[in-house]
Every structure is written in structure tokens, then in C-alpha cells.
Amino acid sequence: MRNTWEFFSTQQIVFGNGAVHRLPAIIAKFKAKRIFLITDPGIKHAGIADRILSILKSRDLEVAVYDQAIPEPPVQTALDCYEFAKSRMDTDLIIGLGGGSSIDLAKVTALLMAYGGHPTEYFGENKVPGPIAPLIAIPTTAGTGSEVTSVSVLADTANNLKVGISDNYLRPAVALLDPELTVGLPPYVTACSGIDALAHAVEAYTAKSYPYIQAEGDILFQGALPISDALALEAIELVAKNLTLAVQQGSNLEARKNMLLASLLAGMAFSNAGTALAHALAYPIGGLCKSPHGELTGLLLPYVMEYNAAVETEKMIKIARAFDVQLNGLDRHDAALSASQAVLRLVEEIGLPTRISQIGIQEAAIPEIAEKTLGISRLVRNNPRVPTQKGLEELLRRAF
């Protein structure tokens, strides 16, 4: 058994409406003059990048912009971004502006700016030699929590896989969260991002407790911890009360603010405790379809919660209460199962698919999906119920 746990976080978090106007003061602390801004074409087209640029240029800061980030960036995109940064100027500080993919790309670029090499050299856990180049993360979606996490995900197109670089050194120096930047998100993006935040929170909260994680050496995902439990449960309640409103009323700034806070808290929780089976299942399924990551984790989450309910009964009951489920008259087993039913209703309410058959998965693929899932040990070991090939196939058929 593990006798100790640790909690890691971003050095500084700045949160609130209009928070981007704090950017010059934050940059001044780094004594930076040459800024490299990484974003995507959608953020540029929406005018958000220009808002940030106007703030930077008003302080006579030299700024180079890479605006070609794409969802689930391939390894080659990371190399292109790094080479672009080297060709433009000696960068003092990097800003990642956008969704999780833009911030993940900024993390890898900051890593390469510090140590060089090829991204593949750092795949896996704890392979980053030390602190990366100074990085400020400014999220424009409420879901990934990448602004405070220790993970960057790239697409290995040669092997049709998503691969992660995981190390506490990858956490941005500053997470700057301004809810006003999320107001323009379309309903579908809001739904996918928000349900991913819920999956992060639920899986961190219901992860196997830290003393019982069986793994050698230092591991990033330590299992459920007292601090991550508190953060995750608050995130769950925020999502339960605000996600549908944020999807249906995109200009509701209060709902947007609460969802951005939920994403932040969930990111802090899962980057220490870890995620589990819903995320593990999403990897092989993601290789077979074009669904966004959040859509996949949201679809799978209720079925994984049902699968785990008998093992994490008390926590599932607390999740049900966070969703305001009336538990009067229910025995503990049914009360625990009501949590998964509440999440399933939420997925339906926000207009996302609730069956893997709806996203193009064939029933014949279920055994292979289950087999590949079992191989993702860093997530599977976190699940409170030990998965088996048969058990995963039954879970996937329920989700079919």
C-alpha cells in the first residue's frame, strides 16, 4: 500500500470576467518582451486572438503568432509550431490560447523550446527533464482543464493512436481564465466540452483510493485523494446545475462562468487523481470514429458509472445528491445507480449521443475495443472495479 500522496497544481490561477486585462501585469513578472502566441484558426476568426493581441501590443510587446493549431494535433504539427517559433525570434514566454488542443500544443512547444529533440522522445510518464519554457494558458472552452493539467495529447498519425506526454513539469506557469472568452462557443462545442469536464470530475472522484493503486515508482495519477475529492465533487455539482443552461443559453455569462470554474476544478482534480475506464474506453473507440473526445467520454460515462456502482456506492450516492436526485425510499444499491441515470439524462438533454451504435461503432468491434482498453494500464488501474475482457464486453453491449 502507498502511505503518502502528493498534490500538484499550476503556480498561479487568475479567474474572472475581464481577467485577460491582467495579462500585461502577469507578463511583467516574467520580465518577458518577446511573446509567442499559439492559437487556432477558429479563435482567430472569432476575433478572440485579436483581443489578446491588442492588449499585448498596447504594452509594446513583440508578438509572433502561430494560428494553425488543430484538434488533437499531430506530432508533425508540434514540430511545425516549434520550428516556426525558432525561426521568428528568441521567445521569452509562450501563450496558449484556445481549447485543449491549442494549450496542449503550447505545452509541447514550451517543452521543445526548453530541451529540443522530438516529441516522441517524451511520450509516456515522467520523461520531461525539468521546467519547460514560461507558459501562460488561456482557455476558451470549458472542458479539458488543460490550463492546469500535467498532460499533453498528440496524435501519432503513423500508428493511428493518441499519445500523451505526462509530467508535472508540463503544467503551465499561469492559468488565466476569463469566462467572457467562452460566450461565443456553439452549443455542440459547449456540450462536448462540458460533459468532458464532468467525466474528469466523476472519474477523479470515484477513482480507486490512492493507497490501493498498484504501480511501481512515482506515478502521475495517484488515485482518489482528499483534496481531489473536494475539488471533483464541487465540479460535479457545478456541471449538474449549469451545463444544460450553458448549452441552451449560450450568452448566459453566469452559467458560462460556472462551467469554466467546473472545468478548472475538475482539471486540478483529475491531473492528480487520474481518470479511469470511460477515458480508457474512449481511446480505442476514438480510433474507429470521428467523434470528439468529449462526446465519447460523455457517452461512456453513465455506463462506466453503472459498472462501478457496486464498488463505489457511497460516492455514487453523493453524485446523485449533487444532481438533486430524490433518494427517498431507495435502497443503497438503487440510490447509487441513480447517479448514472442522472448523467445519462444530462447527456440526452444537451443533445449528445447515448449509444456507441449512434457514432458508427459496429457490434463486431466490441471484443477488440475491450482488449485494447485493458492494455491502457495507467487508466485501467485507477478504476475502482477491476475490469475484465468479459465485463468490458458486457458494458459495451449495454452501451451499444
URLINKA-V818142 format. One record per residue. N is the residue number from 1. RES is the residue in three letters. OMEGA is omega in radians with two decimals (* if undefined). D_LAST is the distance of its C-alpha to the last C-alpha in Angstrom with 2 decimals. Layout:
N_RES_OMEGA_D_LAST + N_RES_OMEGA_D_LAST
This chain:
1_MET_3.10_37.11 + 2_ARG_-3.06_37.54 + 3_ASN_-3.08_40.44 + 4_THR_2.99_40.23 + 5_TRP_3.12_37.86 + 6_GLU_3.06_38.52 + 7_PHE_-3.12_37.38 + 8_PHE_3.12_37.64 + 9_SER_3.00_37.63 + 10_THR_-3.08_38.85 + 11_GLN_-3.07_42.64 + 12_GLN_3.07_42.83 + 13_ILE_3.09_40.53 + 14_VAL_-3.00_41.89 + 15_PHE_2.99_39.94 + 16_GLY_3.10_40.84 + 17_ASN_-3.12_41.50 + 18_GLY_-3.07_43.80 + 19_ALA_-3.10_43.27 + 20_VAL_3.13_43.54 + 21_HIS_3.03_47.25 + 22_ARG_-3.01_47.62 + 23_LEU_-3.14_46.75 + 24_PRO_3.14_50.40 + 25_ALA_3.12_51.45 + 26_ILE_3.13_48.57 + 27_ILE_-3.12_49.42 + 28_ALA_3.13_53.07 + 29_LYS_3.12_52.32 + 30_PHE_-3.07_51.22 + 31_LYS_-3.10_54.41 + 32_ALA_3.10_52.25 + 33_LYS_-3.09_53.68 + 34_ARG_-3.00_51.39 + 35_ILE_3.04_47.78 + 36_PHE_-3.09_44.87 + 37_LEU_3.12_42.15 + 38_ILE_-3.13_38.67 + 39_THR_-3.11_36.38 + 40_ASP_-3.09_34.30 + 41_PRO_-3.14_35.21 + 42_GLY_3.11_33.34 + 43_ILE_3.09_35.31 + 44_LYS_-3.11_38.46 + 45_HIS_-3.12_37.85 + 46_ALA_3.13_37.18 + 47_GLY_-3.11_40.56 + 48_ILE_3.12_39.37 + 49_ALA_3.14_40.75 + 50_ASP_3.09_44.06 + 51_ARG_3.13_44.26 + 52_ILE_-3.13_44.04 + 53_LEU_3.14_46.45 + 54_SER_3.09_48.98 + 55_ILE_-3.12_49.02 + 56_LEU_-3.05_49.53 + 57_LYS_3.08_52.15 + 58_SER_3.12_54.12 + 59_ARG_3.09_54.93 + 60_ASP_3.06_56.07 + 61_LEU_3.09_53.24 + 62_GLU_-3.03_52.59 + 63_VAL_2.94_48.98 + 64_ALA_-3.04_47.08 + 65_VAL_2.94_43.69 + 66_TYR_-3.04_40.73 + 67_ASP_-3.10_38.29 + 68_GLN_3.05_35.97 + 69_ALA_3.12_33.18 + 70_ILE_3.12_29.73 + 71_PRO_-3.12_26.19 + 72_GLU_-2.98_25.38 + 73_PRO_3.06_28.93 + 74_PRO_3.10_29.61 + 75_VAL_-3.11_32.27 + 76_GLN_3.09_34.68 + 77_THR_3.10_34.42 + 78_ALA_3.11_35.49 + 79_LEU_3.13_38.41 + 80_ASP_-3.14_39.36 + 81_CYS_3.13_39.42 + 82_TYR_3.14_41.52 + 83_GLU_3.09_43.95 + 84_PHE_3.14_44.28 + 85_ALA_-3.12_45.15 + 86_LYS_-3.06_47.75 + 87_SER_-3.01_49.32 + 88_ARG_-3.06_49.89 + 89_MET_3.02_51.60 + 90_ASP_-3.02_51.91 + 91_THR_3.05_49.11 + 92_ASP_-3.00_49.92 + 93_LEU_3.14_46.62 + 94_ILE_3.01_43.10 + 95_ILE_3.01_41.10 + 96_GLY_-3.07_37.33 + 97_LEU_3.09_36.49 + 98_GLY_3.09_33.05 + 99_GLY_-3.08_29.44 + 100_GLY_-3.11_28.19 + 101_SER_3.11_28.57 + 102_SER_-3.13_32.22 + 103_ILE_3.07_33.01 + 104_ASP_3.11_31.39 + 105_LEU_3.11_33.51 + 106_ALA_3.11_36.52 + 107_LYS_-3.12_36.00 + 108_VAL_3.11_36.02 + 109_THR_3.10_39.02 + 110_ALA_3.08_40.84 + 111_LEU_-3.12_40.21 + 112_LEU_3.09_41.58 + 113_MET_-3.12_44.48 + 114_ALA_-2.96_45.47 + 115_TYR_-3.14_45.07 + 116_GLY_3.13_44.43 + 117_GLY_-3.09_42.69 + 118_HIS_-3.11_39.30 + 119_PRO_-3.09_35.98 + 120_THR_3.13_34.67 + 121_GLU_-3.03_37.50 + 122_TYR_-3.14_35.90 + 123_PHE_-3.13_32.27 + 124_GLY_-3.08_31.22 + 125_GLU_2.97_32.77 + 126_ASN_3.11_36.39 + 127_LYS_3.10_37.82 + 128_VAL_-3.00_39.40 + 129_PRO_-3.06_43.17 + 130_GLY_-3.11_44.07 + 131_PRO_3.09_43.93 + 132_ILE_3.09_42.62 + 133_ALA_-3.12_44.55 + 134_PRO_-3.04_44.79 + 135_LEU_2.99_41.63 + 136_ILE_-3.14_40.97 + 137_ALA_3.13_37.36 + 138_ILE_-3.10_36.96 + 139_PRO_3.05_33.36 + 140_THR_3.02_32.64 + 141_THR_3.13_29.05 + 142_ALA_-3.10_27.93 + 143_GLY_-2.96_25.05 + 144_THR_-3.03_25.65 + 145_GLY_-3.05_28.82 + 146_SER_-3.12_30.06 + 147_GLU_3.14_33.57 + 148_VAL_-3.03_33.89 + 149_THR_-3.06_31.64 + 150_SER_-3.02_32.64 + 151_VAL_2.97_30.01 + 152_SER_-3.08_29.97 + 153_VAL_3.06_27.07 + 154_LEU_3.08_27.94 + 155_ALA_3.02_26.20 + 156_ASP_-3.01_27.54 + 157_THR_-3.13_27.25 + 158_ALA_-3.11_29.00 + 159_ASN_3.13_26.26 + 160_ASN_-3.11_23.28 + 161_LEU_2.90_22.79 + 162_LYS_-3.05_23.19 + 163_VAL_-3.09_26.09 + 164_GLY_2.88_27.68 + 165_ILE_-3.02_31.32 + 166_SER_3.14_31.60 + 167_ASP_3.13_34.99 + 168_ASN_3.06_36.67 + 169_TYR_-3.12_39.23 + 170_LEU_-3.11_36.63 + 171_ARG_3.08_36.67 + 172_PRO_3.10_38.51 + 173_ALA_-3.12_41.98 + 174_VAL_2.97_41.38 + 175_ALA_-3.10_38.39 + 176_LEU_-3.02_39.57 + 177_LEU_3.14_37.28 + 178_ASP_-3.10_38.38 + 179_PRO_-3.13_36.09 + 180_GLU_3.13_37.99 + 181_LEU_-3.09_36.46 + 182_THR_-3.03_32.94 + 183_VAL_-3.09_34.00 + 184_GLY_-3.10_33.32 + 185_LEU_3.06_29.64 + 186_PRO_-3.11_27.53 + 187_PRO_-3.09_24.99 + 188_TYR_3.12_21.94 + 189_VAL_3.09_23.50 + 190_THR_-3.12_24.49 + 191_ALA_-3.12_21.00 + 192_CYS_-3.14_19.46 + 193_SER_-3.07_22.52 + 194_GLY_-3.12_22.72 + 195_ILE_3.04_19.23 + 196_ASP_3.07_19.84 + 197_ALA_3.10_23.06 + 198_LEU_3.12_21.34 + 199_ALA_3.08_19.04 + 200_HIS_-3.06_22.33 + 201_ALA_-3.11_24.09 + 202_VAL_-3.09_21.66 + 203_GLU_3.04_21.14 + 204_ALA_-3.09_24.89 + 205_TYR_-3.07_25.74 + 206_THR_3.10_23.61 + 207_ALA_3.05_24.33 + 208_LYS_-3.10_26.26 + 209_SER_-2.99_29.87 + 210_TYR_-3.10_32.17 + 211_PRO_-2.97_34.39 + 212_TYR_3.06_31.61 + 213_ILE_-3.12_30.16 + 214_GLN_3.11_31.17 + 215_ALA_-3.10_32.23 + 216_GLU_3.01_35.57 + 217_GLY_3.12_37.73 + 218_ASP_3.11_37.04 + 219_ILE_3.14_33.41 + 220_LEU_-3.11_32.23 + 221_PHE_-2.97_29.32 + 222_GLN_-3.01_31.24 + 223_GLY_-3.06_28.83 + 224_ALA_-3.13_29.36 + 225_LEU_3.14_32.94 + 226_PRO_-3.12_35.01 + 227_ILE_-3.13_35.39 + 228_SER_3.08_31.78 + 229_ASP_-3.11_30.76 + 230_ALA_3.13_33.12 + 231_LEU_-3.07_32.00 + 232_ALA_-3.11_28.27 + 233_LEU_3.07_28.69 + 234_GLU_3.10_30.83 + 235_ALA_3.12_28.30 + 236_ILE_-3.13_25.56 + 237_GLU_3.11_27.98 + 238_LEU_3.11_28.97 + 239_VAL_-3.12_25.45 + 240_ALA_-3.05_24.77 + 241_LYS_-2.97_28.02 + 242_ASN_-3.00_28.11 + 243_LEU_-3.14_24.90 + 244_THR_3.13_24.39 + 245_LEU_3.13_28.13 + 246_ALA_3.11_28.17 + 247_VAL_-3.05_25.49 + 248_GLN_-3.14_27.25 + 249_GLN_-3.02_30.78 + 250_GLY_-3.12_30.94 + 251_SER_3.13_34.69 + 252_ASN_-3.01_34.57 + 253_LEU_3.13_36.18 + 254_GLU_3.09_35.88 + 255_ALA_3.11_32.09 + 256_ARG_-3.14_32.06 + 257_LYS_-3.12_34.40 + 258_ASN_3.10_32.37 + 259_MET_3.10_29.18 + 260_LEU_3.07_31.21 + 261_LEU_3.11_32.61 + 262_ALA_3.12_29.21 + 263_SER_3.10_28.12 + 264_LEU_-3.11_31.42 + 265_LEU_3.11_31.23 + 266_ALA_3.10_27.68 + 267_GLY_3.09_28.88 + 268_MET_-3.12_31.85 + 269_ALA_-3.00_29.78 + 270_PHE_3.13_27.08 + 271_SER_3.02_29.62 + 272_ASN_-3.11_31.40 + 273_ALA_-3.10_28.88 + 274_GLY_2.98_25.99 + 275_THR_-3.02_22.26 + 276_ALA_-2.85_19.86 + 277_LEU_3.13_16.37 + 278_ALA_3.11_14.42 + 279_HIS_3.10_16.92 + 280_ALA_3.10_16.90 + 281_LEU_-3.08_13.19 + 282_ALA_-3.12_13.89 + 283_TYR_3.14_16.63 + 284_PRO_3.11_15.10 + 285_ILE_3.11_12.15 + 286_GLY_3.08_15.08 + 287_GLY_-3.09_16.86 + 288_LEU_-3.09_14.42 + 289_CYS_-3.08_14.25 + 290_LYS_-3.10_16.82 + 291_SER_3.06_15.27 + 292_PRO_-3.10_17.86 + 293_HIS_-3.11_17.73 + 294_GLY_3.10_17.78 + 295_GLU_-3.13_14.87 + 296_LEU_-3.10_12.74 + 297_THR_3.11_14.38 + 298_GLY_3.11_14.17 + 299_LEU_-3.05_10.44 + 300_LEU_-2.99_10.13 + 301_LEU_-3.10_13.29 + 302_PRO_-3.11_12.59 + 303_TYR_3.06_10.28 + 304_VAL_3.10_13.03 + 305_MET_3.09_15.65 + 306_GLU_3.14_14.49 + 307_TYR_-3.06_14.57 + 308_ASN_-2.95_18.02 + 309_ALA_-3.09_19.49 + 310_ALA_-3.11_21.60 + 311_VAL_-3.12_23.23 + 312_GLU_-3.03_23.89 + 313_THR_-3.04_24.64 + 314_GLU_-3.14_27.61 + 315_LYS_3.09_26.14 + 316_MET_3.10_23.02 + 317_ILE_3.10_25.57 + 318_LYS_3.07_27.45 + 319_ILE_3.10_24.43 + 320_ALA_3.12_23.98 + 321_ARG_3.10_27.67 + 322_ALA_3.09_27.37 + 323_PHE_3.13_25.07 + 324_ASP_3.06_27.78 + 325_VAL_3.09_25.70 + 326_GLN_-3.02_28.21 + 327_LEU_-3.12_28.12 + 328_ASN_3.09_31.12 + 329_GLY_3.13_30.77 + 330_LEU_3.01_27.58 + 331_ASP_-3.02_27.93 + 332_ARG_-3.13_26.97 + 333_HIS_-3.13_23.66 + 334_ASP_3.09_22.49 + 335_ALA_3.11_24.12 + 336_ALA_3.14_22.18 + 337_LEU_-3.12_18.80 + 338_SER_3.09_19.97 + 339_ALA_3.13_19.83 + 340_SER_3.12_16.04 + 341_GLN_3.11_16.05 + 342_ALA_3.12_18.71 + 343_VAL_3.10_16.85 + 344_LEU_3.09_13.81 + 345_ARG_3.13_16.58 + 346_LEU_3.12_18.20 + 347_VAL_3.10_15.32 + 348_GLU_-3.10_15.26 + 349_GLU_-3.08_19.07 + 350_ILE_2.97_19.44 + 351_GLY_3.12_17.37 + 352_LEU_-3.13_14.58 + 353_PRO_-3.13_10.92 + 354_THR_3.13_8.71 + 355_ARG_3.14_5.17 + 356_ILE_3.06_5.01 + 357_SER_-3.13_5.27 + 358_GLN_-3.11_8.21 + 359_ILE_3.01_9.88 + 360_GLY_3.11_10.20 + 361_ILE_3.12_8.20 + 362_GLN_-3.13_8.56 + 363_GLU_-3.13_7.21 + 364_ALA_-3.11_10.87 + 365_ALA_-3.02_10.86 + 366_ILE_3.14_9.12 + 367_PRO_-3.14_12.64 + 368_GLU_3.10_14.42 + 369_ILE_-3.14_12.44 + 370_ALA_-3.12_13.16 + 371_GLU_-3.14_16.70 + 372_LYS_3.13_17.45 + 373_THR_-3.13_16.33 + 374_LEU_3.14_18.80 + 375_GLY_-3.12_21.46 + 376_ILE_-2.90_21.42 + 377_SER_-3.06_23.89 + 378_ARG_3.08_25.30 + 379_LEU_-3.10_22.07 + 380_VAL_-3.12_20.79 + 381_ARG_-3.14_24.28 + 382_ASN_-3.04_24.01 + 383_ASN_-3.07_21.12 + 384_PRO_3.07_22.72 + 385_ARG_-3.09_20.79 + 386_VAL_-3.09_21.28 + 387_PRO_3.02_18.04 + 388_THR_3.11_18.02 + 389_GLN_-3.13_16.22 + 390_LYS_-3.11_15.14 + 391_GLY_3.13_14.21 + 392_LEU_3.10_12.05 + 393_GLU_3.10_10.21 + 394_GLU_3.11_9.75 + 395_LEU_-3.10_8.71 + 396_LEU_3.09_6.00 + 397_ARG_3.03_4.82 + 398_ARG_3.13_5.51 + 399_ALA_-3.06_3.81 + 400_PHE_*_0.00
